[in-house]
Amino acid sequence: MMKTSNNSPIPNTKKKRVLQIAALLLLSAAIAGLIWLWLAPPALDVELYRMNPASDGIHTKTIQSDGQRLFLVDRASGNRIYRLEPESGSLKKLAEGPAYQLLLDGKWLYSAESGRHGGIYRMDKDGKHRERIFSSSTPALIGIEDGVLYLLDGDANYAIKKLNLQTGALSTLTTDSAGQAVLQGGKLYYVNLTKDWSLEVMNLDGSDVHTLVERDVMEFFFVSEGILTRSERGQIDLHLSSAQPGDPPIMIVSYVAHAETIDDRLFYSLDDGTINHTLVMTARSLVRTPEIRLVKKPDPPAYGDFFIAGDWLYYYDRMNVDSRLHRFKLSKGFSTPITPSMPRS
């Protein structure tokens, strides 16, 4: 029998088999690449988040600072939680989420997360010792004071509850459905959705509940001489702390889409994506008709919420969880108080 030389060509059947295997490998690699692109989140823009945490005093629902580092939820990356060293740009993923709120208290970082494993989680600043301390499909963080965490429980009609972080004792402060809730000056302010969206205040133990604004409060902000409220129609009203019973509120702006206050300055966006600015009042309760200024018509437009850190205004381009963060620098003119126009009659 004639032997085949080592230098002889590979038979056609073997060639086909090799080509088939190579094609399968290439197809598998292509499919794996597509799956990776589908599952892997877009890279976080470190430059966008390179703020100065010490001077900016950043404290928003999705970005917290301990004065040295930033802790953030990146919506475009699937609401994952990251830690960022602003100077070096060093980035570390702390948790997958999906998270929609952060709260930093001492050595602990708290997050509100949704879904099947939703609840309030606690971990250290390195992402270690992570544990779920409260189970709820849609919780909300209010704040921490004297070792007690105040929260909203979405599985209990958004009742306000408090959780002792040392003992784990949980108690309910109000069974009414609550909207926005804020800890301020040893009191708990909240929108009572059950009672015509009224603005109420109570002690931290749930006692001494009384109504500040009777109805139609979607959102509220504290300013030096009272409280600003945003109605369902988007109107911003000022409720003076010095007002007498029966005194009507003072309308500041007839419509806003989103609003934010920095001291006594009101920044707000409109449906066209522009961001505007006004000084709410001057000292000694001398309320005047505010002068409205256009801050910027950014590109892309500001169709989501926004916040200010240092000289920058950060905003989201959409209102859903897939929105991306953008920023623009505020002009120096905003550090100078606006001169109000004629007094309101």
Contacts in CASP RR format, 6 or more apart in sequence:
PFRMAT RR
TARGET T0000
AUTHOR 0000-0000-0000
METHOD contacts of the structure
MODEL  1
MMKTSNNSPIPNTKKKRVLQIAALLLLSAAIAGLIWLWLAPPALDVELYR
MNPASDGIHTKTIQSDGQRLFLVDRASGNRIYRLEPESGSLKKLAEGPAY
QLLLDGKWLYSAESGRHGGIYRMDKDGKHRERIFSSSTPALIGIEDGVLY
LLDGDANYAIKKLNLQTGALSTLTTDSAGQAVLQGGKLYYVNLTKDWSLE
VMNLDGSDVHTLVERDVMEFFFVSEGILTRSERGQIDLHLSSAQPGDPPI
MIVSYVAHAETIDDRLFYSLDDGTINHTLVMTARSLVRTPEIRLVKKPDP
PAYGDFFIAGDWLYYYDRMNVDSRLHRFKLSKGFSTPITPSMPRS
10 18 0 8 1.000
41 74 0 8 1.000
41 76 0 8 1.000
41 77 0 8 1.000
41 78 0 8 1.000
41 80 0 8 1.000
42 76 0 8 1.000
42 77 0 8 1.000
43 77 0 8 1.000
44 74 0 8 1.000
44 76 0 8 1.000
44 77 0 8 1.000
44 82 0 8 1.000
44 91 0 8 1.000
45 325 0 8 1.000
46 84 0 8 1.000
46 89 0 8 1.000
46 91 0 8 1.000
48 325 0 8 1.000
48 326 0 8 1.000
48 327 0 8 1.000
49 63 0 8 1.000
49 70 0 8 1.000
49 72 0 8 1.000
49 84 0 8 1.000
49 86 0 8 1.000
49 325 0 8 1.000
50 84 0 8 1.000
50 86 0 8 1.000
50 89 0 8 1.000
51 58 0 8 1.000
51 65 0 8 1.000
51 70 0 8 1.000
51 86 0 8 1.000
51 309 0 8 1.000
51 310 0 8 1.000
51 312 0 8 1.000
52 86 0 8 1.000
52 310 0 8 1.000
53 65 0 8 1.000
53 66 0 8 1.000
53 67 0 8 1.000
53 68 0 8 1.000
53 69 0 8 1.000
53 70 0 8 1.000
53 86 0 8 1.000
54 65 0 8 1.000
54 67 0 8 1.000
54 68 0 8 1.000
55 310 0 8 1.000
56 65 0 8 1.000
56 309 0 8 1.000
56 310 0 8 1.000
57 65 0 8 1.000
57 67 0 8 1.000
57 309 0 8 1.000
57 310 0 8 1.000
58 64 0 8 1.000
58 65 0 8 1.000
58 70 0 8 1.000
58 307 0 8 1.000
58 309 0 8 1.000
59 65 0 8 1.000
60 307 0 8 1.000
61 100 0 8 1.000
61 101 0 8 1.000
61 102 0 8 1.000
62 72 0 8 1.000
62 73 0 8 1.000
62 75 0 8 1.000
62 100 0 8 1.000
62 101 0 8 1.000
62 102 0 8 1.000
63 70 0 8 1.000
63 71 0 8 1.000
63 72 0 8 1.000
63 73 0 8 1.000
63 102 0 8 1.000
63 307 0 8 1.000
63 309 0 8 1.000
64 70 0 8 1.000
64 71 0 8 1.000
64 72 0 8 1.000
64 102 0 8 1.000
64 103 0 8 1.000
64 104 0 8 1.000
64 109 0 8 1.000
65 71 0 8 1.000
65 104 0 8 1.000
66 104 0 8 1.000
66 106 0 8 1.000
66 125 0 8 1.000
69 83 0 8 1.000
69 84 0 8 1.000
69 85 0 8 1.000
69 86 0 8 1.000
69 125 0 8 1.000
70 83 0 8 1.000
70 84 0 8 1.000
70 86 0 8 1.000
71 81 0 8 1.000
71 82 0 8 1.000
71 83 0 8 1.000
71 84 0 8 1.000
71 94 0 8 1.000
71 102 0 8 1.000
71 104 0 8 1.000
71 109 0 8 1.000
71 125 0 8 1.000
72 81 0 8 1.000
72 82 0 8 1.000
72 83 0 8 1.000
72 84 0 8 1.000
72 102 0 8 1.000
73 79 0 8 1.000
73 80 0 8 1.000
73 81 0 8 1.000
73 82 0 8 1.000
73 99 0 8 1.000
73 100 0 8 1.000
73 101 0 8 1.000
73 102 0 8 1.000
73 111 0 8 1.000
74 80 0 8 1.000
74 82 0 8 1.000
74 325 0 8 1.000
75 316 0 8 1.000
75 321 0 8 1.000
75 322 0 8 1.000
75 323 0 8 1.000
75 324 0 8 1.000
75 325 0 8 1.000
76 322 0 8 1.000
76 323 0 8 1.000
76 324 0 8 1.000
76 325 0 8 1.000
78 97 0 8 1.000
78 98 0 8 1.000
78 321 0 8 1.000
79 97 0 8 1.000
79 98 0 8 1.000
79 99 0 8 1.000
79 100 0 8 1.000
79 321 0 8 1.000
80 93 0 8 1.000
80 95 0 8 1.000
80 96 0 8 1.000
80 97 0 8 1.000
80 98 0 8 1.000
80 99 0 8 1.000
81 93 0 8 1.000
81 94 0 8 1.000
81 95 0 8 1.000
81 96 0 8 1.000
81 97 0 8 1.000
81 99 0 8 1.000
81 102 0 8 1.000
81 109 0 8 1.000
81 111 0 8 1.000
82 91 0 8 1.000
82 92 0 8 1.000
82 93 0 8 1.000
82 94 0 8 1.000
83 91 0 8 1.000
83 92 0 8 1.000
83 94 0 8 1.000
83 125 0 8 1.000
83 126 0 8 1.000
83 127 0 8 1.000
84 90 0 8 1.000
84 91 0 8 1.000
84 92 0 8 1.000
85 91 0 8 1.000
92 126 0 8 1.000
94 109 0 8 1.000
94 123 0 8 1.000
94 126 0 8 1.000
94 127 0 8 1.000
95 111 0 8 1.000
95 121 0 8 1.000
95 123 0 8 1.000
95 127 0 8 1.000
95 130 0 8 1.000
97 111 0 8 1.000
97 113 0 8 1.000
98 113 0 8 1.000
98 114 0 8 1.000
98 115 0 8 1.000
98 321 0 8 1.000
99 111 0 8 1.000
99 112 0 8 1.000
99 113 0 8 1.000
99 121 0 8 1.000
100 112 0 8 1.000
100 113 0 8 1.000
100 114 0 8 1.000
100 321 0 8 1.000
101 111 0 8 1.000
101 112 0 8 1.000
101 140 0 8 1.000
101 141 0 8 1.000
102 109 0 8 1.000
102 110 0 8 1.000
102 111 0 8 1.000
102 141 0 8 1.000
103 109 0 8 1.000
103 110 0 8 1.000
103 111 0 8 1.000
103 141 0 8 1.000
103 143 0 8 1.000
103 144 0 8 1.000
104 110 0 8 1.000
105 144 0 8 1.000
107 124 0 8 1.000
107 125 0 8 1.000
108 122 0 8 1.000
108 123 0 8 1.000
108 124 0 8 1.000
109 122 0 8 1.000
109 123 0 8 1.000
109 124 0 8 1.000
109 125 0 8 1.000
109 127 0 8 1.000
110 120 0 8 1.000
110 121 0 8 1.000
110 122 0 8 1.000
110 141 0 8 1.000
110 144 0 8 1.000
110 149 0 8 1.000
111 120 0 8 1.000
111 121 0 8 1.000
111 123 0 8 1.000
112 119 0 8 1.000
112 120 0 8 1.000
112 139 0 8 1.000
112 140 0 8 1.000
112 141 0 8 1.000
112 151 0 8 1.000
113 119 0 8 1.000
113 120 0 8 1.000
113 121 0 8 1.000
114 137 0 8 1.000
114 138 0 8 1.000
115 137 0 8 1.000
115 138 0 8 1.000
116 137 0 8 1.000
117 132 0 8 1.000
118 132 0 8 1.000
118 135 0 8 1.000
118 136 0 8 1.000
118 137 0 8 1.000
118 138 0 8 1.000
118 139 0 8 1.000
119 132 0 8 1.000
119 134 0 8 1.000
119 135 0 8 1.000
119 136 0 8 1.000
119 137 0 8 1.000
119 139 0 8 1.000
120 132 0 8 1.000
120 133 0 8 1.000
120 134 0 8 1.000
120 136 0 8 1.000
120 139 0 8 1.000
120 141 0 8 1.000
120 149 0 8 1.000
120 151 0 8 1.000
120 163 0 8 1.000
121 130 0 8 1.000
121 131 0 8 1.000
121 132 0 8 1.000
121 133 0 8 1.000
122 129 0 8 1.000
122 130 0 8 1.000
122 131 0 8 1.000
122 133 0 8 1.000
123 129 0 8 1.000
123 130 0 8 1.000
123 131 0 8 1.000
133 149 0 8 1.000
133 163 0 8 1.000
133 165 0 8 1.000
133 168 0 8 1.000
134 149 0 8 1.000
134 151 0 8 1.000
134 153 0 8 1.000
134 163 0 8 1.000
134 170 0 8 1.000
136 153 0 8 1.000
136 154 0 8 1.000
136 155 0 8 1.000
136 156 0 8 1.000
137 154 0 8 1.000
137 155 0 8 1.000
138 154 0 8 1.000
138 155 0 8 1.000
139 151 0 8 1.000
139 152 0 8 1.000
139 153 0 8 1.000
139 154 0 8 1.000
140 151 0 8 1.000
140 152 0 8 1.000
140 154 0 8 1.000
140 158 0 8 1.000
140 181 0 8 1.000
141 149 0 8 1.000
141 151 0 8 1.000
142 149 0 8 1.000
142 150 0 8 1.000
142 151 0 8 1.000
142 152 0 8 1.000
142 160 0 8 1.000
142 181 0 8 1.000
142 182 0 8 1.000
142 183 0 8 1.000
142 188 0 8 1.000
143 149 0 8 1.000
143 150 0 8 1.000
143 151 0 8 1.000
143 183 0 8 1.000
144 150 0 8 1.000
144 165 0 8 1.000
145 183 0 8 1.000
145 186 0 8 1.000
145 204 0 8 1.000
147 164 0 8 1.000
147 165 0 8 1.000
147 166 0 8 1.000
148 162 0 8 1.000
148 163 0 8 1.000
148 164 0 8 1.000
148 165 0 8 1.000
148 204 0 8 1.000
149 162 0 8 1.000
149 163 0 8 1.000
149 165 0 8 1.000
150 160 0 8 1.000
150 161 0 8 1.000
150 162 0 8 1.000
150 173 0 8 1.000
150 181 0 8 1.000
150 183 0 8 1.000
150 188 0 8 1.000
150 204 0 8 1.000
151 160 0 8 1.000
151 161 0 8 1.000
151 162 0 8 1.000
151 163 0 8 1.000
152 158 0 8 1.000
152 159 0 8 1.000
152 160 0 8 1.000
152 161 0 8 1.000
152 178 0 8 1.000
152 179 0 8 1.000
152 181 0 8 1.000
153 159 0 8 1.000
153 161 0 8 1.000
156 172 0 8 1.000
156 175 0 8 1.000
157 175 0 8 1.000
157 176 0 8 1.000
157 177 0 8 1.000
158 177 0 8 1.000
158 178 0 8 1.000
158 179 0 8 1.000
158 193 0 8 1.000
159 172 0 8 1.000
159 173 0 8 1.000
159 174 0 8 1.000
159 175 0 8 1.000
159 176 0 8 1.000
159 177 0 8 1.000
159 178 0 8 1.000
160 172 0 8 1.000
160 173 0 8 1.000
160 174 0 8 1.000
160 178 0 8 1.000
160 181 0 8 1.000
160 188 0 8 1.000
160 190 0 8 1.000
161 170 0 8 1.000
161 171 0 8 1.000
161 172 0 8 1.000
161 173 0 8 1.000
162 170 0 8 1.000
162 171 0 8 1.000
162 173 0 8 1.000
162 204 0 8 1.000
163 169 0 8 1.000
163 170 0 8 1.000
164 170 0 8 1.000
173 188 0 8 1.000
173 202 0 8 1.000
173 205 0 8 1.000
173 206 0 8 1.000
174 190 0 8 1.000
174 192 0 8 1.000
174 202 0 8 1.000
174 206 0 8 1.000
174 209 0 8 1.000
176 192 0 8 1.000
176 193 0 8 1.000
176 194 0 8 1.000
176 195 0 8 1.000
177 192 0 8 1.000
177 193 0 8 1.000
177 194 0 8 1.000
178 190 0 8 1.000
178 191 0 8 1.000
178 192 0 8 1.000
178 193 0 8 1.000
179 190 0 8 1.000
179 191 0 8 1.000
179 192 0 8 1.000
179 193 0 8 1.000
180 190 0 8 1.000
180 191 0 8 1.000
180 218 0 8 1.000
180 219 0 8 1.000
180 220 0 8 1.000
181 188 0 8 1.000
181 189 0 8 1.000
181 190 0 8 1.000
181 191 0 8 1.000
182 188 0 8 1.000
182 189 0 8 1.000
182 190 0 8 1.000
182 220 0 8 1.000
182 222 0 8 1.000
183 189 0 8 1.000
183 204 0 8 1.000
184 222 0 8 1.000
186 203 0 8 1.000
186 204 0 8 1.000
187 201 0 8 1.000
187 202 0 8 1.000
187 203 0 8 1.000
187 204 0 8 1.000
188 201 0 8 1.000
188 202 0 8 1.000
188 203 0 8 1.000
188 204 0 8 1.000
188 206 0 8 1.000
189 199 0 8 1.000
189 200 0 8 1.000
189 201 0 8 1.000
189 212 0 8 1.000
189 220 0 8 1.000
190 199 0 8 1.000
190 200 0 8 1.000
190 201 0 8 1.000
190 202 0 8 1.000
191 197 0 8 1.000
191 198 0 8 1.000
191 199 0 8 1.000
191 200 0 8 1.000
191 217 0 8 1.000
191 218 0 8 1.000
191 219 0 8 1.000
191 220 0 8 1.000
192 198 0 8 1.000
192 199 0 8 1.000
192 200 0 8 1.000
195 211 0 8 1.000
196 214 0 8 1.000
196 215 0 8 1.000
196 216 0 8 1.000
197 215 0 8 1.000
197 216 0 8 1.000
197 217 0 8 1.000
197 218 0 8 1.000
197 232 0 8 1.000
198 211 0 8 1.000
198 212 0 8 1.000
198 213 0 8 1.000
198 214 0 8 1.000
198 215 0 8 1.000
198 217 0 8 1.000
199 211 0 8 1.000
199 212 0 8 1.000
199 213 0 8 1.000
199 217 0 8 1.000
199 220 0 8 1.000
199 227 0 8 1.000
199 229 0 8 1.000
200 209 0 8 1.000
200 210 0 8 1.000
200 211 0 8 1.000
200 212 0 8 1.000
201 209 0 8 1.000
201 210 0 8 1.000
201 212 0 8 1.000
202 208 0 8 1.000
202 209 0 8 1.000
202 210 0 8 1.000
212 227 0 8 1.000
212 239 0 8 1.000
213 220 0 8 1.000
213 227 0 8 1.000
213 229 0 8 1.000
213 239 0 8 1.000
213 249 0 8 1.000
216 231 0 8 1.000
216 232 0 8 1.000
217 229 0 8 1.000
217 230 0 8 1.000
217 231 0 8 1.000
218 229 0 8 1.000
218 230 0 8 1.000
218 231 0 8 1.000
218 232 0 8 1.000
218 234 0 8 1.000
219 229 0 8 1.000
219 230 0 8 1.000
219 259 0 8 1.000
220 227 0 8 1.000
220 228 0 8 1.000
220 229 0 8 1.000
220 230 0 8 1.000
221 227 0 8 1.000
221 228 0 8 1.000
221 229 0 8 1.000
221 259 0 8 1.000
221 260 0 8 1.000
221 261 0 8 1.000
221 266 0 8 1.000
222 228 0 8 1.000
222 261 0 8 1.000
223 238 0 8 1.000
223 261 0 8 1.000
223 263 0 8 1.000
223 264 0 8 1.000
223 280 0 8 1.000
223 281 0 8 1.000
224 263 0 8 1.000
224 264 0 8 1.000
224 281 0 8 1.000
224 283 0 8 1.000
225 240 0 8 1.000
225 241 0 8 1.000
225 242 0 8 1.000
225 281 0 8 1.000
225 285 0 8 1.000
225 287 0 8 1.000
226 238 0 8 1.000
226 239 0 8 1.000
226 240 0 8 1.000
226 241 0 8 1.000
227 238 0 8 1.000
227 239 0 8 1.000
227 241 0 8 1.000
228 236 0 8 1.000
228 237 0 8 1.000
228 238 0 8 1.000
228 239 0 8 1.000
228 252 0 8 1.000
228 259 0 8 1.000
228 261 0 8 1.000
228 266 0 8 1.000
228 280 0 8 1.000
229 236 0 8 1.000
229 237 0 8 1.000
229 239 0 8 1.000
229 249 0 8 1.000
230 236 0 8 1.000
230 256 0 8 1.000
230 259 0 8 1.000
231 237 0 8 1.000
233 255 0 8 1.000
234 255 0 8 1.000
234 256 0 8 1.000
234 257 0 8 1.000
235 251 0 8 1.000
235 253 0 8 1.000
235 254 0 8 1.000
235 255 0 8 1.000
235 256 0 8 1.000
236 251 0 8 1.000
236 252 0 8 1.000
236 253 0 8 1.000
236 256 0 8 1.000
236 259 0 8 1.000
236 266 0 8 1.000
236 268 0 8 1.000
237 249 0 8 1.000
237 250 0 8 1.000
237 251 0 8 1.000
237 252 0 8 1.000
238 249 0 8 1.000
238 250 0 8 1.000
238 251 0 8 1.000
238 252 0 8 1.000
238 280 0 8 1.000
238 281 0 8 1.000
238 287 0 8 1.000
239 249 0 8 1.000
240 247 0 8 1.000
240 249 0 8 1.000
240 250 0 8 1.000
240 285 0 8 1.000
240 287 0 8 1.000
242 285 0 8 1.000
243 249 0 8 1.000
250 287 0 8 1.000
250 344 0 8 1.000
252 266 0 8 1.000
252 278 0 8 1.000
252 280 0 8 1.000
252 290 0 8 1.000
253 266 0 8 1.000
253 268 0 8 1.000
253 278 0 8 1.000
253 290 0 8 1.000
253 292 0 8 1.000
255 270 0 8 1.000
256 268 0 8 1.000
256 269 0 8 1.000
256 270 0 8 1.000
257 268 0 8 1.000
257 269 0 8 1.000
257 270 0 8 1.000
257 271 0 8 1.000
257 273 0 8 1.000
257 303 0 8 1.000
257 304 0 8 1.000
258 268 0 8 1.000
258 269 0 8 1.000
258 302 0 8 1.000
258 304 0 8 1.000
258 305 0 8 1.000
258 306 0 8 1.000
259 266 0 8 1.000
259 267 0 8 1.000
259 268 0 8 1.000
259 269 0 8 1.000
260 266 0 8 1.000
260 267 0 8 1.000
260 268 0 8 1.000
260 305 0 8 1.000
260 306 0 8 1.000
260 307 0 8 1.000
260 308 0 8 1.000
261 267 0 8 1.000
261 280 0 8 1.000
262 308 0 8 1.000
264 279 0 8 1.000
264 280 0 8 1.000
264 281 0 8 1.000
265 277 0 8 1.000
265 278 0 8 1.000
265 279 0 8 1.000
265 280 0 8 1.000
265 334 0 8 1.000
266 277 0 8 1.000
266 278 0 8 1.000
266 279 0 8 1.000
266 280 0 8 1.000
266 290 0 8 1.000
267 275 0 8 1.000
267 276 0 8 1.000
267 277 0 8 1.000
267 295 0 8 1.000
267 306 0 8 1.000
267 308 0 8 1.000
267 313 0 8 1.000
268 275 0 8 1.000
268 276 0 8 1.000
268 277 0 8 1.000
269 275 0 8 1.000
269 276 0 8 1.000
269 302 0 8 1.000
269 303 0 8 1.000
269 304 0 8 1.000
269 306 0 8 1.000
269 315 0 8 1.000
270 276 0 8 1.000
272 297 0 8 1.000
272 301 0 8 1.000
273 297 0 8 1.000
273 298 0 8 1.000
273 301 0 8 1.000
273 302 0 8 1.000
273 303 0 8 1.000
274 294 0 8 1.000
274 295 0 8 1.000
274 296 0 8 1.000
274 297 0 8 1.000
274 298 0 8 1.000
274 301 0 8 1.000
274 302 0 8 1.000
275 294 0 8 1.000
275 295 0 8 1.000
275 296 0 8 1.000
275 297 0 8 1.000
275 298 0 8 1.000
275 302 0 8 1.000
275 306 0 8 1.000
275 313 0 8 1.000
275 315 0 8 1.000
276 292 0 8 1.000
276 293 0 8 1.000
276 294 0 8 1.000
276 295 0 8 1.000
277 292 0 8 1.000
277 293 0 8 1.000
277 294 0 8 1.000
277 295 0 8 1.000
277 334 0 8 1.000
277 338 0 8 1.000
278 290 0 8 1.000
278 291 0 8 1.000
278 292 0 8 1.000
278 293 0 8 1.000
278 338 0 8 1.000
279 290 0 8 1.000
279 291 0 8 1.000
279 337 0 8 1.000
279 338 0 8 1.000
279 340 0 8 1.000
280 290 0 8 1.000
281 287 0 8 1.000
281 288 0 8 1.000
281 340 0 8 1.000
282 288 0 8 1.000
282 337 0 8 1.000
282 340 0 8 1.000
286 343 0 8 1.000
287 343 0 8 1.000
287 344 0 8 1.000
288 340 0 8 1.000
288 341 0 8 1.000
288 342 0 8 1.000
288 343 0 8 1.000
288 344 0 8 1.000
289 340 0 8 1.000
289 341 0 8 1.000
289 342 0 8 1.000
289 343 0 8 1.000
289 344 0 8 1.000
290 338 0 8 1.000
290 340 0 8 1.000
290 341 0 8 1.000
291 338 0 8 1.000
291 339 0 8 1.000
291 340 0 8 1.000
291 341 0 8 1.000
293 338 0 8 1.000
295 313 0 8 1.000
295 330 0 8 1.000
295 334 0 8 1.000
296 313 0 8 1.000
296 328 0 8 1.000
298 315 0 8 1.000
298 326 0 8 1.000
298 328 0 8 1.000
300 317 0 8 1.000
300 326 0 8 1.000
301 317 0 8 1.000
302 315 0 8 1.000
302 316 0 8 1.000
302 317 0 8 1.000
302 326 0 8 1.000
303 316 0 8 1.000
303 317 0 8 1.000
303 318 0 8 1.000
303 319 0 8 1.000
303 323 0 8 1.000
304 315 0 8 1.000
304 316 0 8 1.000
304 317 0 8 1.000
304 318 0 8 1.000
304 319 0 8 1.000
304 323 0 8 1.000
305 315 0 8 1.000
305 316 0 8 1.000
305 319 0 8 1.000
306 313 0 8 1.000
306 314 0 8 1.000
306 315 0 8 1.000
306 316 0 8 1.000
307 313 0 8 1.000
307 314 0 8 1.000
308 314 0 8 1.000
308 330 0 8 1.000
310 330 0 8 1.000
311 329 0 8 1.000
311 330 0 8 1.000
312 327 0 8 1.000
312 328 0 8 1.000
312 329 0 8 1.000
312 330 0 8 1.000
313 327 0 8 1.000
313 328 0 8 1.000
313 329 0 8 1.000
313 330 0 8 1.000
314 325 0 8 1.000
314 326 0 8 1.000
314 327 0 8 1.000
315 325 0 8 1.000
315 326 0 8 1.000
315 327 0 8 1.000
316 323 0 8 1.000
316 324 0 8 1.000
316 325 0 8 1.000
316 326 0 8 1.000
317 323 0 8 1.000
317 324 0 8 1.000
317 326 0 8 1.000
318 324 0 8 1.000
END
